[in-house]
Amino acid sequence: MRINLTENQLGEIKRIVQKELFIKGIEPTDEYLFIHCYSKIQKETVYYHLFIENDRLIIRCYARVFDNLGLSVTIRSIAKNVFEYLIKQTGLDNTIYIENGVELFWM
């Protein structure tokens, strides 16, 4: 289920992401909040999907991080900052981060 955010919350997420990546678009779909980004340094496209499932906050990321440690660190850092912000806003502290189909834990 897509996470519902106010304009202010959406603006804050944009600010967090734009510190490191260029945002090409943010669109709420029926299933998730879709964030389409581009890494100017690594010249790669990055996609984030934010949603809630079974009272868990989930962020999925798709990016070509293979053999690209810099991009991997950047997208994980952004995801962690977005999670920390949303946890404060929603009270959902059960979170999952999925990168290219692999569930990673760092919280």
N, CA, C and O atoms as a MOPAC input file, in Angstrom:
PM7 MOZYME 1SCF
protein

 N      0.84900 1    -1.16700 1     0.00000 1
 C      0.00000 1     0.00000 1     0.00000 1
 C      0.90000 1     1.23700 1     0.00000 1
 O      1.88800 1     1.30400 1     0.73100 1
 N      0.55000 1     2.17700 1    -0.80500 1
 C      1.32100 1     3.41100 1    -0.91700 1
 C      1.26400 1     4.19000 1     0.38800 1
 O      0.22800 1     4.24100 1     1.05000 1
 N      2.37400 1     4.78800 1     0.74500 1
 C      2.42400 1     5.63900 1     1.92800 1
 C      1.85800 1     7.00700 1     1.55100 1
 O      2.25000 1     7.59300 1     0.54200 1
 N      0.94300 1     7.50400 1     2.36100 1
 C      0.33000 1     8.80000 1     2.09200 1
 C      1.10800 1     9.87900 1     2.83400 1
 O      1.27500 1     9.80800 1     4.05200 1
 N      1.57700 1    10.86500 1     2.10300 1
 C      2.38200 1    11.93200 1     2.67900 1
 C      1.75700 1    13.28600 1     2.37400 1
 O      1.11400 1    13.47400 1     1.34200 1
 N      1.95900 1    14.21800 1     3.28800 1
 C      1.52000 1    15.58400 1     3.05100 1
 C      2.49900 1    16.25200 1     2.08800 1
 O      3.56700 1    15.71100 1     1.79800 1
 N      2.13100 1    17.41500 1     1.60300 1
 C      3.03000 1    18.16400 1     0.71700 1
 C      4.33200 1    18.51100 1     1.43500 1
 O      5.40500 1    18.46200 1     0.83400 1
 N      4.23900 1    18.86200 1     2.72200 1
 C      5.44800 1    19.19000 1     3.49100 1
 C      6.35300 1    17.96600 1     3.64500 1
 O      7.57000 1    18.07000 1     3.49500 1
 N      5.76200 1    16.81400 1     3.94300 1
 C      6.55200 1    15.58400 1     4.08500 1
 C      7.19300 1    15.20400 1     2.75800 1
 O      8.35800 1    14.80700 1     2.72200 1
 N      6.45300 1    15.32200 1     1.68600 1
 C      6.99000 1    15.02900 1     0.35600 1
 C      8.12700 1    15.99200 1     0.01500 1
 O      9.12800 1    15.58900 1    -0.57700 1
 N      7.97300 1    17.24400 1     0.38400 1
 C      9.02900 1    18.23100 1     0.16500 1
 C     10.28900 1    17.89200 1     0.93300 1
 O     11.39400 1    18.07200 1     0.42100 1
 N     10.14000 1    17.40600 1     2.14600 1
 C     11.30300 1    17.01900 1     2.95200 1
 C     12.00800 1    15.80900 1     2.34600 1
 O     13.23800 1    15.75000 1     2.34100 1
 N     11.24600 1    14.84500 1     1.83600 1
 C     11.85700 1    13.68100 1     1.18300 1
 C     12.61200 1    14.13800 1    -0.06600 1
 O     13.71600 1    13.66000 1    -0.32800 1
 N     12.03900 1    15.04300 1    -0.82600 1
 C     12.73700 1    15.58200 1    -1.99300 1
 C     14.05900 1    16.21500 1    -1.57000 1
 O     15.08800 1    16.00800 1    -2.21400 1
 N     14.02600 1    16.98500 1    -0.48700 1
 C     15.23400 1    17.65200 1    -0.00300 1
 C     16.30600 1    16.64200 1     0.38400 1
 O     17.48200 1    16.82800 1     0.07100 1
 N     15.90000 1    15.56900 1     1.06800 1
 C     16.84600 1    14.52700 1     1.49100 1
 C     17.49100 1    13.86500 1     0.27700 1
 O     18.70800 1    13.68100 1     0.23000 1
 N     16.67100 1    13.51400 1    -0.69300 1
 C     17.17700 1    12.81300 1    -1.87300 1
 C     18.04400 1    13.73800 1    -2.72200 1
 O     19.07700 1    13.31300 1    -3.24000 1
 N     17.64000 1    14.98200 1    -2.86600 1
 C     18.34900 1    15.90600 1    -3.74800 1
 C     19.71300 1    16.33300 1    -3.22000 1
 O     20.47800 1    16.97600 1    -3.93800 1
 N     20.02500 1    15.98800 1    -1.99000 1
 C     21.36900 1    16.27300 1    -1.49100 1
 C     22.41300 1    15.50100 1    -2.29700 1
 O     23.54100 1    15.96200 1    -2.47000 1
 N     22.02700 1    14.32500 1    -2.78500 1
 C     22.97800 1    13.45300 1    -3.48100 1
 C     22.58900 1    13.11200 1    -4.92000 1
 O     23.46000 1    12.86100 1    -5.75300 1
 N     21.30000 1    13.10300 1    -5.21500 1
 C     20.83300 1    12.67200 1    -6.53400 1
 C     19.94900 1    13.74400 1    -7.15900 1
 O     19.31900 1    14.53100 1    -6.45300 1
 N     19.91000 1    13.76700 1    -8.46800 1
 C     19.00600 1    14.63700 1    -9.20900 1
 C     17.66800 1    13.91200 1    -9.34300 1
 O     17.62900 1    12.78800 1    -9.84400 1
 N     16.57900 1    14.53000 1    -8.90900 1
 C     15.25200 1    13.90900 1    -9.00700 1
 C     14.64900 1    14.23900 1   -10.36300 1
 O     14.48100 1    15.40400 1   -10.72400 1
 N     14.32800 1    13.18300 1   -11.10400 1
 C     13.66700 1    13.36500 1   -12.40500 1
 C     12.15600 1    13.38400 1   -12.24900 1
 O     11.45900 1    13.98200 1   -13.06800 1
 N     11.63600 1    12.73100 1   -11.19800 1
 C     10.19900 1    12.73000 1   -10.98600 1
 C      9.80300 1    11.98100 1    -9.73200 1
 O     10.46200 1    11.02400 1    -9.32600 1
 N      8.71600 1    12.42900 1    -9.12300 1
 C      8.10900 1    11.73200 1    -7.98200 1
 C      6.63700 1    11.56800 1    -8.31000 1
 O      5.93000 1    12.54100 1    -8.57200 1
 N      6.18400 1    10.31400 1    -8.29200 1
 C      4.79200 1    10.03700 1    -8.63100 1
 C      4.18900 1     9.05000 1    -7.66000 1
 O      4.75300 1     7.97900 1    -7.43500 1
 N      3.05100 1     9.39200 1    -7.08000 1
 C      2.33600 1     8.38200 1    -6.29600 1
 C      1.57300 1     7.45800 1    -7.23500 1
 O      0.76100 1     7.92300 1    -8.03500 1
 N      1.82000 1     6.16600 1    -7.14800 1
 C      1.04000 1     5.18900 1    -7.90300 1
 C      0.04900 1     4.56600 1    -6.92400 1
 O      0.00800 1     4.95300 1    -5.75600 1
 N     -0.73600 1     3.62100 1    -7.38300 1
 C     -1.68100 1     2.95600 1    -6.48300 1
 C     -0.95800 1     2.13100 1    -5.43000 1
 O     -1.47300 1     1.95300 1    -4.32600 1
 N      0.22600 1     1.62600 1    -5.75300 1
 C      0.92600 1     0.70200 1    -4.86100 1
 C      2.02600 1     1.34400 1    -4.04100 1
 O      2.27000 1     0.91100 1    -2.91500 1
 N      2.70200 1     2.36500 1    -4.56100 1
 C      3.83800 1     2.93600 1    -3.84200 1
 C      4.11000 1     4.35700 1    -4.31100 1
 O      3.56200 1     4.81900 1    -5.31100 1
 N      4.97100 1     5.03600 1    -3.56200 1
 C      5.46700 1     6.33500 1    -3.98100 1
 C      6.70900 1     6.07100 1    -4.81700 1
 O      7.67900 1     5.49800 1    -4.32100 1
 N      6.68900 1     6.47900 1    -6.06800 1
 C      7.75400 1     6.20400 1    -7.02300 1
 C      8.64600 1     7.43300 1    -7.13000 1
 O      8.17100 1     8.52900 1    -7.42700 1
 N      9.94500 1     7.24600 1    -6.88600 1
 C     10.90800 1     8.33500 1    -7.00400 1
 C     11.94500 1     7.93800 1    -8.05100 1
 O     12.66200 1     6.95100 1    -7.88400 1
 N     12.01700 1     8.70900 1    -9.12000 1
 C     12.94700 1     8.44800 1   -10.22000 1
 C     14.09000 1     9.45800 1   -10.10200 1
 O     13.87000 1    10.66800 1   -10.15200 1
 N     15.30600 1     8.94900 1    -9.94600 1
 C     16.47500 1     9.79800 1    -9.71800 1
 C     17.57100 1     9.49100 1   -10.72500 1
 O     17.51900 1     8.50800 1   -11.46300 1
 N     18.56200 1    10.36800 1   -10.72600 1
 C     19.73200 1    10.17100 1   -11.57300 1
 C     20.96600 1    10.62400 1   -10.80200 1
 O     20.99000 1    11.70700 1   -10.21700 1
 N     21.97700 1     9.78300 1   -10.81300 1
 C     23.23400 1    10.10900 1   -10.15600 1
 C     24.15800 1    10.76300 1   -11.17000 1
 O     24.61800 1    10.12000 1   -12.11400 1
 N     24.42500 1    12.04400 1   -10.96600 1
 C     25.25800 1    12.77900 1   -11.90900 1
 C     26.70200 1    12.28800 1   -11.88000 1
 O     27.36300 1    12.23100 1   -12.91700 1
 N     27.18500 1    11.93700 1   -10.70400 1
 C     28.58000 1    11.50600 1   -10.58000 1
 C     28.78900 1    10.15500 1   -11.24900 1
 O     29.70400 1     9.99400 1   -12.05700 1
 N     27.92800 1     9.16400 1   -10.90800 1
 C     28.09500 1     7.81200 1   -11.45100 1
 C     27.36200 1     7.62100 1   -12.77600 1
 O     27.51900 1     6.58900 1   -13.42900 1
 N     26.56500 1     8.60600 1   -13.17400 1
 C     25.80000 1     8.55500 1   -14.42500 1
 C     24.90900 1     7.30900 1   -14.49300 1
 O     24.92000 1     6.56500 1   -15.47400 1
 N     24.14200 1     7.10800 1   -13.42400 1
 C     23.23900 1     5.95300 1   -13.34000 1
 C     21.84200 1     6.41000 1   -12.92000 1
 O     21.68900 1     7.39500 1   -12.19700 1
 N     20.83800 1     5.68700 1   -13.37900 1
 C     19.45500 1     5.90900 1   -12.97300 1
 C     19.19600 1     5.12900 1   -11.69200 1
 O     19.66400 1     4.00100 1   -11.53600 1
 N     18.44400 1     5.74000 1   -10.77400 1
 C     18.10600 1     5.12200 1    -9.49400 1
 C     16.60100 1     5.27000 1    -9.29400 1
 O     16.04200 1     6.34900 1    -9.49000 1
 N     15.95400 1     4.17400 1    -8.90200 1
 C     14.51800 1     4.19400 1    -8.62000 1
 C     14.29200 1     3.78900 1    -7.16200 1
 O     14.86800 1     2.80800 1    -6.69200 1
 N     13.45300 1     4.54400 1    -6.45000 1
 C     13.02600 1     4.17900 1    -5.10400 1
 C     11.51000 1     3.97700 1    -5.12200 1
 O     10.78000 1     4.72700 1    -5.76900 1
 N     11.05400 1     2.96000 1    -4.40700 1
 C      9.62600 1     2.72600 1    -4.18700 1
 C      9.41200 1     2.71700 1    -2.68000 1
 O     10.02100 1     1.90700 1    -1.98100 1
 N      8.56600 1     3.59400 1    -2.16700 1
 C      8.24900 1     3.64900 1    -0.74200 1
 C      6.81600 1     3.18900 1    -0.55100 1
 O      5.90700 1     3.67200 1    -1.22500 1
 N      6.61100 1     2.24200 1     0.38100 1
 C      5.25900 1     1.76600 1     0.64400 1
 C      5.18000 1     1.12500 1     2.02300 1
 O      6.19500 1     0.91900 1     2.68900 1
 N      3.95800 1     0.81400 1     2.43800 1
 C      3.69000 1     0.16500 1     3.71800 1
 C      3.07600 1    -1.19200 1     3.43200 1
 O      2.17400 1    -1.31600 1     2.60400 1
 N      3.57900 1    -2.22100 1     4.13300 1
 C      3.06000 1    -3.57100 1     3.98400 1
 C      3.09900 1    -4.24600 1     5.34300 1
 O      4.15900 1    -4.33100 1     5.96400 1
 N      1.95900 1    -4.72500 1     5.80900 1
 C      1.86300 1    -5.39200 1     7.11200 1
 C      2.47200 1    -4.54700 1     8.22500 1
 O      3.27500 1    -5.04100 1     9.01700 1
 N      2.09100 1    -3.27600 1     8.28300 1
 C      2.58900 1    -2.33200 1     9.28800 1
 C      4.10100 1    -2.19700 1     9.28600 1
 O      4.70600 1    -1.92900 1    10.32400 1
 N      4.71100 1    -2.38000 1     8.13000 1
 C      6.15400 1    -2.17000 1     7.96600 1
 C      6.37900 1    -1.12500 1     6.89700 1
 O      5.70100 1    -1.11000 1     5.87000 1
 N      7.32200 1    -0.26600 1     7.14300 1
 C      7.73300 1     0.72900 1     6.17400 1
 C      8.79800 1     0.09700 1     5.29000 1
 O      9.81000 1    -0.38900 1     5.79500 1
 N      8.58600 1     0.09600 1     3.98900 1
 C      9.50100 1    -0.58400 1     3.06800 1
 C      9.96900 1     0.40100 1     2.00600 1
 O      9.18100 1     1.17300 1     1.46000 1
 N     11.25900 1     0.35600 1     1.72700 1
 C     11.80100 1     1.10000 1     0.60200 1
 C     12.55000 1     0.11500 1    -0.27400 1
 O     13.44300 1    -0.60000 1     0.18100 1
 N     12.16500 1     0.09500 1    -1.53700 1
 C     12.86000 1    -0.73600 1    -2.52800 1
 C     13.66200 1     0.20300 1    -3.40900 1
 O     13.20100 1     1.28100 1    -3.78400 1
 N     14.85800 1    -0.22500 1    -3.72800 1
 C     15.71100 1     0.56400 1    -4.59800 1
 C     16.20300 1    -0.30400 1    -5.74400 1
 O     16.62000 1    -1.44600 1    -5.55300 1
 N     16.14400 1     0.26000 1    -6.91900 1
 C     16.69300 1    -0.39800 1    -8.10400 1
 C     17.74000 1     0.52800 1    -8.71100 1
 O     17.44900 1     1.67100 1    -9.06500 1
 N     18.94900 1     0.02000 1    -8.82400 1
 C     20.03900 1     0.79200 1    -9.42700 1
 C     21.13700 1    -0.17300 1    -9.84900 1
 O     21.24700 1    -1.27800 1    -9.31600 1
 N     21.93900 1     0.25000 1   -10.79700 1
 C     23.08300 1    -0.56100 1   -11.23000 1
 C     24.23900 1    -0.28100 1   -10.28300 1
 O     25.06400 1     0.59800 1   -10.53300 1
 N     24.29000 1    -1.04400 1    -9.18500 1
 C     25.32200 1    -0.82300 1    -8.17900 1
 C     26.45700 1    -1.83000 1    -8.28600 1
 O     27.43500 1    -1.74700 1    -7.54300 1
 N     26.33400 1    -2.76700 1    -9.19300 1
 C     27.36500 1    -3.78400 1    -9.33900 1
 C     28.66900 1    -3.09700 1    -9.74100 1
 O     28.69600 1    -2.31000 1   -10.68700 1
 N     29.73000 1    -3.39200 1    -9.03200 1
 C     31.04000 1    -2.78300 1    -9.28000 1
 C     31.01700 1    -1.25800 1    -9.15200 1
 O     31.81700 1    -0.57000 1    -9.78500 1
 N     30.11800 1    -0.73900 1    -8.34800 1
 C     30.02000 1     0.70600 1    -8.17800 1
 C     29.78700 1     1.00900 1    -6.70200 1
 O     28.67000 1     1.34000 1    -6.30300 1
 N     30.81500 1     0.89800 1    -5.90800 1
 C     30.70700 1     1.07200 1    -4.45900 1
 C     30.22400 1     2.47000 1    -4.09600 1
 O     29.43900 1     2.62600 1    -3.16000 1
 N     30.67300 1     3.47800 1    -4.81100 1
 C     30.25800 1     4.84800 1    -4.51500 1
 C     28.75600 1     5.03100 1    -4.61600 1
 O     28.14300 1     5.63800 1    -3.73700 1
 N     28.15800 1     4.51500 1    -5.67500 1
 C     26.71600 1     4.63300 1    -5.85300 1
 C     25.98400 1     3.81800 1    -4.79800 1
 O     24.96900 1     4.26700 1    -4.26500 1
 N     26.48000 1     2.63300 1    -4.49100 1
 C     25.85600 1     1.78100 1    -3.48100 1
 C     25.80800 1     2.49600 1    -2.12600 1
 O     24.77800 1     2.48600 1    -1.45300 1
 N     26.90400 1     3.10500 1    -1.73800 1
 C     26.95700 1     3.83900 1    -0.47000 1
 C     25.98600 1     5.01600 1    -0.50400 1
 O     25.28600 1     5.26900 1     0.47600 1
 N     25.93700 1     5.72600 1    -1.60600 1
 C     25.05600 1     6.88500 1    -1.73900 1
 C     23.59300 1     6.49000 1    -1.61300 1
 O     22.85500 1     7.11100 1    -0.84800 1
 N     23.15500 1     5.46500 1    -2.35300 1
 C     21.73000 1     5.11800 1    -2.32500 1
 C     21.31800 1     4.54200 1    -0.98000 1
 O     20.18500 1     4.74700 1    -0.54400 1
 N     22.21100 1     3.83100 1    -0.32000 1
 C     21.89500 1     3.30800 1     1.01600 1
 C     21.81800 1     4.42800 1     2.03800 1
 O     20.96100 1     4.40600 1     2.92200 1
 N     22.69200 1     5.39100 1     1.92800 1
 C     22.67400 1     6.53700 1     2.83600 1
 C     21.37600 1     7.33100 1     2.67400 1
 O     20.75700 1     7.73200 1     3.65900 1
 N     20.97600 1     7.55200 1     1.43000 1
 C     19.72000 1     8.26100 1     1.17300 1
 C     18.54500 1     7.47900 1     1.74000 1
 O     17.67400 1     8.05500 1     2.39300 1
 N     18.51000 1     6.17000 1     1.49800 1
 C     17.41500 1     5.33900 1     2.00700 1
 C     17.35200 1     5.41200 1     3.52800 1
 O     16.26600 1     5.51700 1     4.09900 1
 N     18.49100 1     5.35800 1     4.17800 1
 C     18.51100 1     5.41900 1     5.63700 1
 C     17.99100 1     6.76800 1     6.12900 1
 O     17.22700 1     6.82200 1     7.09300 1
 N     18.39700 1     7.85300 1     5.48000 1
 C     17.92500 1     9.17700 1     5.88000 1
 C     16.42000 1     9.33500 1     5.65800 1
 O     15.73000 1     9.93300 1     6.48300 1
 N     15.91200 1     8.79800 1     4.54100 1
 C     14.47200 1     8.84000 1     4.28300 1
 C     13.72500 1     8.02700 1     5.33600 1
 O     12.70300 1     8.47400 1     5.85700 1
 N     14.23700 1     6.81800 1     5.65500 1
 C     13.60900 1     5.99800 1     6.69200 1
 C     13.57000 1     6.71600 1     8.02200 1
 O     12.53000 1     6.74800 1     8.68100 1
 N     14.68500 1     7.28900 1     8.42500 1
 C     14.73900 1     7.97900 1     9.71600 1
 C     13.71800 1     9.10800 1     9.76800 1
 O     13.05900 1     9.30400 1    10.78900 1
 N     13.58500 1     9.84400 1     8.68300 1
 C     12.59200 1    10.90500 1     8.62400 1
 C     11.17800 1    10.33700 1     8.71500 1
 O     10.36300 1    10.82600 1     9.49700 1
 N     10.88200 1     9.30500 1     7.91600 1
 C      9.52200 1     8.74900 1     7.89300 1
 C      9.16100 1     8.04600 1     9.19500 1
 O      7.99500 1     8.05300 1     9.59200 1
 N     10.13100 1     7.44400 1     9.86400 1
 C      9.85500 1     6.81300 1    11.15100 1
 C      9.36300 1     7.86700 1    12.13700 1
 O      8.40900 1     7.63500 1    12.87900 1
 N     10.01700 1     9.02400 1    12.14200 1
 C      9.59500 1    10.12000 1    13.02300 1
 C      8.20500 1    10.61800 1    12.66000 1
 O      7.42500 1    10.98700 1    13.53800 1
 N      7.89200 1    10.62900 1    11.36100 1
 C      6.61500 1    11.15600 1    10.90100 1
 C      5.45800 1    10.18000 1    11.07200 1
 O      4.34100 1    10.58400 1    11.39700 1
 N      5.72600 1     8.89200 1    10.85200 1
 C      4.64000 1     7.90400 1    10.84500 1
 C      4.55600 1     7.08100 1    12.12200 1
 O      3.49800 1     6.53400 1    12.43300 1
 N      5.65000 1     6.98500 1    12.86200 1
 C      5.66900 1     6.13700 1    14.04200 1
 C      5.90000 1     4.66800 1    13.72200 1
 O      5.96400 1     3.84200 1    14.63300 1
 N      6.02700 1     4.32900 1    12.43800 1
 C      6.31300 1     2.94800 1    12.04200 1
 C      7.81400 1     2.71200 1    12.17600 1
 O      8.60100 1     3.24700 1    11.39500 1
 N      8.20800 1     1.92000 1    13.15400 1
 C      9.64200 1     1.71700 1    13.33800 1
 C     10.11300 1     0.36700 1    12.80200 1
 O     11.30200 1     0.05700 1    12.87200 1
 N      9.21100 1    -0.42300 1    12.27900 1
 C      9.56600 1    -1.69200 1    11.65500 1
 C      9.81000 1    -1.41200 1    10.17300 1
 O      8.86700 1    -1.18400 1     9.41600 1
 N     11.07900 1    -1.43100 1     9.76500 1
 C     11.41800 1    -1.03000 1     8.40800 1
 C     12.22200 1    -2.10400 1     7.68500 1
 O     12.91200 1    -2.91600 1     8.30100 1
 N     12.11100 1    -2.08100 1     6.36500 1
 C     12.86100 1    -3.01200 1     5.51900 1
 C     13.42100 1    -2.21300 1     4.34400 1
 O     12.74800 1    -1.34900 1     3.78200 1
 N     14.65900 1    -2.51900 1     3.98700 1
 C     15.28200 1    -1.92700 1     2.80700 1
 C     15.62200 1    -3.05700 1     1.84800 1
 O     16.30300 1    -4.01500 1     2.21400 1
 N     15.14200 1    -2.93400 1     0.61800 1
 C     15.38300 1    -3.94300 1    -0.41500 1
 C     16.12600 1    -3.26600 1    -1.55800 1
 O     15.63800 1    -2.30500 1    -2.15300 1
 N     17.31100 1    -3.78000 1    -1.85300 1
 C     18.11800 1    -3.21200 1    -2.92500 1
 C     18.28100 1    -4.25700 1    -4.02300 1
 O     18.86400 1    -5.32000 1    -3.80600 1
 N     17.76400 1    -3.94500 1    -5.18600 1
 C     17.82000 1    -4.85100 1    -6.32700 1
 C     17.33700 1    -6.26400 1    -5.96600 1
 O     17.93300 1    -7.26300 1    -6.37000 1
 N     16.25000 1    -6.32000 1    -5.20300 1
 C     15.64200 1    -7.59400 1    -4.85300 1
 C     16.23200 1    -8.29900 1    -3.64000 1
 O     15.74400 1    -9.36200 1    -3.25800 1
 N     17.27300 1    -7.73400 1    -3.02000 1
 C     17.90300 1    -8.34800 1    -1.86300 1
 C     17.58000 1    -7.49700 1    -0.62100 1
 O     17.83600 1    -6.29400 1    -0.59800 1
 N     17.02100 1    -8.13500 1     0.39200 1
 C     16.69000 1    -7.43400 1     1.61400 1
 C     17.94900 1    -7.21800 1     2.44500 1
 O     18.67700 1    -8.16100 1     2.75200 1
 N     18.19200 1    -5.95900 1     2.80300 1
 C     19.36400 1    -5.61000 1     3.59500 1
 C     18.91600 1    -5.02400 1     4.92100 1
 O     17.85800 1    -4.39900 1     5.00200 1
 N     19.70900 1    -5.22200 1     5.95000 1
 C     19.37500 1    -4.72600 1     7.28200 1
 C     20.46200 1    -3.77600 1     7.74900 1
 O     21.64800 1    -4.08600 1     7.63900 1
 N     20.07000 1    -2.62700 1     8.26700 1
 C     21.02000 1    -1.73300 1     8.90000 1
 C     20.39300 1    -0.89600 1     9.97300 1
 O     20.99300 1     0.07800 1    10.42800 1
 N     19.21300 1    -1.24500 1    10.38500 1
 C     18.57500 1    -0.47500 1    11.44800 1
 C     18.42500 1    -1.32600 1    12.68200 1
 O     17.90700 1    -0.85800 1    13.69600 1

